[in-house]
Amino acid sequence: MDINHHIKIFTEGKSYEFDLVSKGGNLSSGYKIIPSKEGDLPAIRKILSSAMAESTITVDVLINRLKHLPMVSHVKASFITKTHALGIPIILGKKTTPASQTKSLDKVAKTLEKPLQTTCPQGAGSIVMISRPKEGAQCVSTGRRSVKGKELNGQTAALIGSGAKMFTSLCSMALISKGAVNEKTHPPQPLTLDTKISDILSPKQMLIFDDQAKARELTFGMLLSHTSGLVYFADDNRDEREGMSLSAILDNLKPGSVKFYGTPGDQIYSYSNHIGLAAAMLEIACEKPYAEILQDELLTPLGMDRTSYTCPSDDNVLLAYRPSSSLEKIARTEKHIARLKKQKASAKRRNKAGFASQIYAHEKRLEKLKEPVSVKMVVKDPMMQGAGGLWSCMDDMAKLGTRLGSALSKKGNLIGTNGQTVISKENLQSMIRPQAINATCGLAFDIEGDVVGKGGGIHGYDFQFKIDAKSGSCVSMMCNHAGQGDFGRYLQTTETALHELNPKISLPKTEKAPPTPKKVEELPIEECSQQFKGFSGILALPAGRPLSRINFNGTTLPVRKLPDKEIEGLTERYLIEGDSPFQGKELQIYQRNHHLYPCLSEGMEVWSFGEIGGTEFPVISPGDLSKQLKGAAGDYIDTTPGGPPPHQIRVDSERGLTLGFPGQPPSKCLITARSDNEVSFTACIGGGPQCYSYKLIKDEKAKSWNLVMLNAETESVITQLSRK
């Protein structure tokens, strides 16, 4: 099928706009350039030729390379395609696609069946909901609710993880729309996005913050928009707090335990679970449990009767998924089978039958051990309510998607089942308006071109909810196999569905060129004059400019300076190079109100760091570290449902301690503390947020090492990883 990509390239002092027509997006099959201005054709050809280093190249790769050309400051791209009623592919211009020529929901649903089936591992389950305001909704599912359970349907409930943050925002705007007041002020004052947390929390509760001056400037809107300056990790997910009110939990938090990395009011985005404090503000201000507020102000008006913080008591629940049983038992059984086979080979003929019988029995046991496992997981800590812990189903997402999609596409009010206004159009628009200078995030809603929504994950569940704000189309997905099967392709289903629902939709391009190995001289952190801390660890920069390398959690990353962009507060831009998982991300440095904020950025994923005083870390040679950690190298596995992939530890006399995931280059670690029996460190792995620190602990009796994952801020144990 011919595909027309509409592209706009911005260079120093001039922009070029054109259509690039190709066969299925593959330029090796030929292409045509149609410039908006005929005289621009030679210049466009020259720019494109600079990015076409190979004969075989896709449009997505070309666009990614264009973004990295020194002469190019910015690229906008979207593709437009449709199929004629007679099945003849045609190219669209800039006219709106008539509703009658878009695919029906039924046809869109059929295109999603195969991607779901081929990406879902055995024993797991996944489901997708698609909707249009005037056509209703449809669901497509595959797999089962549990390993031996029934199929999924629209009523199948699952944990939606950080999708709960979206509900916190919607609930907040519903209260503001109805004129709710803060009962803690005298006289009571209207609740707004500018309401300060100090106007609601008691003096004792305010002591939880490590910086009282910053805390007094913290507002309700900053918590909802992730611009609070607070570090990622809240002290949450504590089972022992089950049944407590949010106010009581705040009363019992340690003074100074909630820490700032940045400054409220600087409009610097950094994702944070401290949005749970916004839920606490609502509960205290309204003098009513937050779960009841959410039910009364949002869920009941929208008819969402299967969304709750309590797991449904029936069996229509998507259970957490684990690929297999205890890896330790599997390893022991495999070794035993190998011994039996060796004994059988050397046994006398009359004894071989006995060994064969034993081998058969143990191989059957091994098959059983390798079968996937289903586990019921719950979230008990009320402090998680604002950030996670909510159960929902695709039927309820359809109710939300159709009504919210209609409201956003018409720029009108969000209307409930009884015709009442749940959220005013003004407050809806403020929800999807960017709130930060370094990211396009609204009030707990991600903004990606025409699309707004939220995703989340917990205990191996994954949840996605996205709305095309122009057409009102919506797609929502959930599964219990995050990180398992062909999970990357599963996630692409959301984009496929959005394009099928609205071929003219505008979405940012996220594909990047494959990593290229690049030798770089190590940059020790002690040679860096500036240190910055964020939820992903320590970022350190040397004094000289322009930068050629940076140190992130102990790993040296090569960087290349990019052309400046006219963005408020942005002072420097660099592209991370090499073959690390961070290749292709941008390092952006912002100056706000005398504060410096480096950010690692790629699409909607933004990690921000605030400047700290220089911290001295233990200095130990790779050789000495290799001697101390002799026997620690190997694979460490988290066997809990939804746990991280295997962590591969390597220790050698050249690089010291490195940590990585299978199939990815290992990253050198930053040693933060060290004794004879313990080594604490941070790592630069995965290419995604790693809000953890690690500790290797020596077991003197077993003469071996254990790996522990910790909450990076509180240093409480999250999980212990077993040696494979």
N, C-alpha and C positions, 0 to 999 in steps of 0.2 A: 504493500500500500504506500502511495506517495504521502509523505509527511511534510508539512510546511512549518518550519521553525521561524518564528518572528524574533529577530535579534536586534538589540541596540547596544552598540559599543561606544563607550565614552573614553576619549583620549584627552591629552593635554589641549584644552581650548576648543575641541570639536567633538561632535558625536556623529555616528553613522548608523542609520536604521535601514534594515533590509529583511527580506524573506529568504530563507535557505530551504529549497525544495530538494528532498532526497527520497530514495527508495527505502522505506522502513527505518530511516535514521542512519543508514550505512552509506558513508560518502564514497566508499570504494566502488559502489555500483553506479556512480555518477551523481551529479547535483547541479542545481541551477541557482544563481544569485539574482534576486530581483530587488534592486535598491529603491528606496523611497525617492531618492534624487538621482537621476541618471548620471550626473557628473561625479558621483561618489564611487562608481563601480571600480575604477583602477585602485583607489585607496583601500577599498574593502578587500579586493583580491590580494593586495600586498600584505595587509594585516593577517588575513586567513592563511596565506602561504607560510607566514612565520610560525604558525601554530601547527601546521601539517607536516610533521617530521616523518610520517610513514604513509605508505600508499593505502593501507587498510586502517580506517579510523571511523569512529561513530561520531555523530553530532554532539552527544553528551561529553565525550572526551575532548572534542574540539573546544566546546564552550569552557570546560574546565581549564584547558591550556591557555585560552584567551585571557582568562582572569589573571593568569600568572605572568603575562607578557609585561615587561617594564613600561612599554608605551601605553598600556591599557590601564585605566584607573577603575573602571566598573563595567560590568556586563549584565544586561537584562535579557532573559530569553524565556519564551514559552512556545509550546507547540499546539497547532490547531489541526484537527483531522476529524472527518466523519465519514460514514458510509451512506450512500444514497439509498432511497427506498428500494431500488432495483438491484442493490448490491454492488453498485459501481463506485469505486473509490474516487472522491473528488477533493480538490483543495479548496479550503474556505478562505475568503478574504477577511476583512475586519467586521463584516456584518454579524449580527447576533444569530446564533443557530436557532431556528424555529423549534418550539417545544415538540411539535409533531415529528421532527426529524431526529430527535434524540432516541437512544435505545430505551425500551421499556424496562421497568424494574426486573421483570422476569428474565429478559435477555441478559441484563447486567449480572443477575444472580448466577446464571448458567456459566458465564465466563469466569466466575470466582471458584467454581466447584473444584476444578483440577488443581489450581495452586494450593488450595486448602488440603486436599487429599494427599498431595505429593510432599507436603512440608510437615505433616503431622506424624510423629513417631508412633509406633505401635503402643497401645495402652493409654495414649494421651487423647486430648480432645480440643477442638477449636471451633469457633462460631463467628460469623460475620453478619451484621445487620446493615442494610442499605435503605435509605428513605429519600423521598421527595415530598415537599409540603402538600401537594395536591394529589399525590398518588399513593400515599401511605408508606408501608415498609415491608420488606421481605428479609428472611433470614436464610443463610446457608451454613450448614455445619458438617463436620466430619469427626470421626473418632467416637470416644465414649466418655461419659462422666467420670468413670473410674476404670481400672484395668479390665474388670469383668462386668462393668455396669451397662446401663442403657445408653442410647444415643442422646446427644444434646438437642435441646429445643429452645424456643424463645424464653421459656420460664426457668431455664437452668441458671442457677445463681453461682457467682464466683466473686472472689475478692478483686477489687479494681485498683488496689494500691494507691498511687498518687493521683489517680482519677478523682479521689475524694477532695483534693485541693480545688478542683473545678466546682464541686458542690459547695465548698466553703465560700467561694467567691459568689456563686449564684444566690446562696442563702443570705449573704451579707447585703447584696444589692437589693434583694427582695425586702429586707428590713429597712434599708435606707429609703427605698421607694415608697413604703407605707408610712414613713415618718417616725420610725421607732426612736425612742429616747434612751439616753444613758441615765439610769436610775441612781447612779452613784454621785451625780452632781446635784447641787442644790442652788436654784431649782433644776429639775432634770433638763438636760440639753439634748437637741437632736443628734442622733448618731450619724456621723459623716466619715468620709475617707480621711479627713484631717483630724479626727478625734485622736488625742494622744493617749498612749497606754497608761501614762501617769494619771490621767483623769478617771481611770477605771480600776486599776490595780491598787491595792492597799499599800501603805508605806513599807510594810514588812515584805509584801510580794515583790515590790520594786527592787529589793536588795538582791534578787536572783541575778541581776545584771552585773557584769564586772566593771562597767564604766557608767556611772550614774548620770554624768553630763550627756552622754550619747543617748542613754535610755530615756531621758526626759524629752528628747526630740523625736522619739520613735512614734509613728502614727499607724493607725489601722490600715491605711492604704499601702504603706511601705511593706507591711507584713504580707498583704495579699499579692503584691507585685514583685516580691523577692528583691526589694531594694532596701531592706532593713539594715544591711551591713553585718548581720549576724552570721556566724559560721553555720555550715550545713547541718551538723548533727544536733538535734534536740536530744535531751536526756529522756528518750521515750522507748516504747515497746517493752515496758516492764510489767510482767504478769501480776506481780504482787500489788499493783495499784488498781486492780479490777474493782469496779464498784465505787471508786472514789469520785468526788466532784472535781472539776478542773480547778476550782478555787482552792480546794484542800491540797491538791497536788502541788500547786504553786507555793502554798504555805510551807510545804515540806521540802522544797528544793533547797540545796545548799546556797548560801550567799555567794555571789560571784560565779556561779556555775554556768550561766548563760553568757557567752563571750561574743564580743564584736571583732570582726576582722576589718571592717570599714566604718564609714560614718553615715548615719541616717541623713537623708537629704541630698546626698551626692549623686543620686539617681544611677547608681551602679548596680546592675543586675547580677545576682549570684544565687543560684537555686538553693532553697533552704527548707528543711522540715519544720522550721520555727513558724511556719504559717499556722501551726497548731495553736500558737499564742493568739491568733485572730479569733479562733473558735472560743478560746478562754475569755477573751474580751467580750464576745457576744453573750456568753453564759453569765458572766458576772454583771454586765451592764443591764441585761434583761431579767436577771434574777430567775433564771429558768434553765434546766439542763440543755446543753447544746443539741443533743440528739432530738429532744422534743421541739426545739426551735426549728431545726432542719425539717422535721416531719411536718410541722404546722405551716411554715412559711413557704416551703418549696415542694416537698414530695407529695403531700396530699392535694394541693392545688393543681399539680400536673398529673395526678392520677398514678403516680409511681408507687404502687402498693407492694412491690417486691424489692425495694431498696431500703436497707437498714444496716445498723451496726451489729445486728444479731444474725448469726448464720441461720438460715431457714431450718426448721426441724424435720422437714420431709427429706426424701432421698434424691430430689432433683437438684443436686449440688455438684458442681465440678470440683472434684477432689484434687489436692496437690499431687504432683506427679514426680516420681523418682525413677530413673532408668533401671535400677537394679537394687538388690539387697546389699548387705554389708560387703564392701570390697575386700575386707580382711578375710571373711569366710570364703569368698570366691577364690582369693589367692591361695589360701590354705588347701582348698579342695583341688585346685589345679596342680599344686605341688604334689599332693598325695596321689593323684591320678598318674602323674609323671613317674613317681616312684614305683607304683604298681606295674606300669608298663615296662619299666626297666627290669623289675623282678620277674615278670612274665617271660621276657625275652631270654633270661638266663635260666629259667626253671626247667625241670624235667617235663617231658611230655605229659605224664599223668597229672601233673600239678597245674598245667597251663589253663585248663578249663576253670579251675577255681579262681585263678587270677582274672580271667576274662569276665567271670560273673561279678567279681568285685568292681572291676573297671566299669562295667555296664551300669551297676547300681550308683556309683559315684558320678558318672557322667550324667545320669538322669537327675541326680541331686544338684549337679552344677547347672543344668538347664533351668531347674526350678529357682536356684539362687539368682540367675541372670534375668529372670522375668521382671518386668517393671512393677513398681509398687505404688499404690494409691494411699494417701494419708490425709486425714482431715486436719487442716491447720486453721487456727483462729487467732484474732488479734484482741487481746484482753485489756490493754492499757488505754484508758479514756483519753490520755494525752495525745494518742495517735489519731483521734477523730478528725481533727482539722486537716491532717496531712495524709491519712491512710486508714485502713481498717473497715472500709465500707463495702457491703455486699450489694450486688445488683445483677440484673439480667438483661438480655437483649430486648425483650419486650418493653422494659422500662426505658432503655436507651432509645427505642423507637419513639416512645411518647415524648421524651425530651428532644430528640433530634428533629422530629417533624415540627414541633411548636417553636423551638429555638431557631431552626432553619428558616421558618416562615417569618419570624420576627426580624432576624438579621437581614434577610434578603429584601424585606420591605422597609427596613429601618423604622420598624414600629415597636409597639409594646410586646412583651412576652405575655401571652394570654393563657389563663388556666382553663380547666375543663368546664367550669361554670361561667365562662365569659369574663371573669374578673382579671384585672391587670395584676400580674405577679411581679414583674419588673418593668419600670418605665423605659421608654425608648432612649431617653437621655442616659440613664444608668447602664443600659445594655451597651450603648456605644462607648461609654467610658471603660467598660470591662474589656473591650477589644482594641483599645487605643494604647500604643506603646508607652510604657511608663519609665523606661530607662534609656540612657544614651548609648549603651553598648550592646543592646539586644532588643529584638522586637517581641517583647512579652507584655501582655496586658495584665489584668488582675487575675493571676493564676491561669490565664489562657495563653497558650503559645500562638504566635501569629506567623504564618508561613505563606506569603503571597496573599491569595484570596482566602486561604484556609485558616480557621481558628479551631482550637481544640485542646485536648490534654491527653497524655498517656500516663501509664503507671505500671509498676510491677512490685510484687512481694511474694515470697515463698514459691517462686517459680511461675506465678501467674503473670500474664501480660495483658494489658488493657489499652485500647486506643479509641479515641472519640474525636472525629474531625468533621467540621461543617464548612462547606463552601458558602461563604457569607454573601456571595452575589446571587447564586441560584437557589440557595437553601438546601441543596443536597447534603446528605449526611452519611457517613460510614462509621460504624463502631465495630470493634473486634475484641475478642478475649480468648485466651487459651491458657493451658496449664503446663506448657512445655517450653518456657522461656530458656533460650540457650541450647535447646535440644532439637534434633532433627535439622532441617534446612530452615533455621529460624530467620536468617537474614532475608530469604525469599518470602517467608511468611509475612514479615513486616512490610515488604513491598506491595502486598495485596491492598493495603489502604490507598496507596497512590494509584494503583491500577483501578480500583473501584471509583475513586474520585474522577479520574480521567474518563472512565466509561459513563459515569453519571453526567458529566459536563465536559465535553471534549475541549472547550475553550478555557478551562480552568488555568489559573496562573499559579504555578508552584516553583519554588527555587530549585535549581539543579544542585544535587549533592554529590554526584559521581566525581571521583578524583583519580588522577593518573596513578598507575602502580608505583610503589616505592622504588627508589633507586639507591643502592648502597653508596654511602659516602663516608670516606675516612675523615675523622675529626679528632683533634687533639683533646685529651681529657681536660675538663675545666673543674678543678677541685672547688668545693663550696667555700673553702677558706680563702680562696682568691677572689671571691665575689664581694663587692662593696655594698650591695643592696640585697636584702632578703625580704621576701613577701610571703604571707601565709594566707591560705584559703582552704576550702573544704577538701581539696585534693592534695594538700600537703605544702611543701616548701618550694618556692621558685626563687632562684638566686640569679642576679645579673652582675656582670663585671662593670667596671667604671667606664671603659672606653665606648665611644659611639662612632659609626654604627655598629651594632652587635653582629657578631659572626657565630656566637655560641651562647647557650644558656644552660643552667643546671637546674633540672627539675627532679626533686626527690633523689638526688645522687647521680642521675643519668645526664650525660652531656648530650645536648641536642643541637645540631647545626641549624642556623637560621640565615635567611637571605632577606635583605631589606626590600620592601615593596614601595611603590609610589605613594605619596601622601594622598589622603582623602579629606575632603572638607566635611568633617563630622565633628560636632561639638565636643570639645575636650580631648579629641584624639590627637596625640602628638607623634607617635611612631607606629609603623606596621612592619611585621616581618612574617615570612613564610617558613614554617618548620620543614626541613628537608631530611634526607637520609632514609633509612629503612626501618625506623621505629614505628610503633603503632600510632605515633603522633604526627607522622608525615602528612603534610597537606593542611594541618591546622594553622590558623593565624595567631601570632602573638601581637596583640594590640595593647598599646600603653596609653592610658588616659590620665589627664591632669584635671582634678576637680577640687576647687576650694582649698588649694595648697596640699591636697592629698594625691598621691600617685597610685594608680591601679593598673597593673598588668592583667590582661585577660587572655586566656587560651580559647579560641573560638573556632567553631565549624558548624555552619547552619544555625539551628536553634540551640545547640549545645555551647554554653558559655561558662567558663570557670573564671571567677574573678579572685584576685589576691590583694590584700591590703599590706602596706609596708609595716615591718616590725623591726625592732632593734636587732643587731647582729647576735645570733646564737652560736655558741661554740659547740661543735660536735666532736665526738671522739675521733682522733686520728689514728688509724691502724693500717699498717701495710697489708696489701693483698696476701703476701706470703704468710704473715702472722695470723691473719684471719682464716686462711686456708688450713693452717695447722689446728687452730682452736675448733673449727667447725668440721673437722674430719669426721665423716660418716653422716653429716647432715644433708648432703646432696641427695636429690631424688624427687619423686612426685608425691605431693600431699593432696589428699582428696577430701572435700566436704561432702559427706554422705546424706545430709539433710535435704528434704525436697526443695528444689529451687536454689540449692547452694551454688557457689561459683564453680567454674570449671577447674580442672586440676591446676595446681600451682607447682611449677617446675623450678626447683631450687638448684642452682649450680654454685660450686665453690672451687675457685682455682687460684693459683699463685700469681696470675696476671691481672685479672679483673676483680678478684675478691668475691663478694657475695652478689649474685644476680638472681632475679626472679622473673618468671614469664609464664604465659599461657601456651599450651600446645600450638605449634604452627606459627608462633610469633617470635620475633627476635627477643632474647632475654635482655632485661634492663638492669643496669648496675644500681644497687640499693644505697640509700643514705643511712648510715649507722647513727642512731640517735642516742643510744645508751648501751653500755657493755660491761659485763662482769664475767667471771669464769664460767658460770652456768647459764647465763642469759645474754642474748643479743637482741636489742630492739632496733627496728628499722622501718623506713618507709620505702615505697617502690613506685616506679613509673611504668605501669603496665596496662595493657588492655585497650588503650586509646579512648577510654571512657572514664567517667568519674570514679575514682577509687578513694572513697571516704574512710579508708581504714589505715591502721598501722599494724605492724606485725611484730611477733616476738618468737624467737627460737629458744626453747627451754630444754636444758639437758636433763634426761632421766638417768640418774647415776646408777640405779639398779640395772636397768636394761641397757645401759651404755649407748643410748640413742637420743635423738633430738625430736621434740614435738613442735609443730608450728601452730601458733595461736593468732587468730585475727581479732583485732581490738577496735572499739569505737575510737576514732582518731582524736576526739576531744576529751571524752571522759575516761578513756583507757579501760573501760569495762569490756569483759570478754564477750565477743559476738559468737564465735564458734572455734572449736579446735579441729584442725584438719588431721586426718589419719594418714599415716605413711602407706603408700601403695605397695 
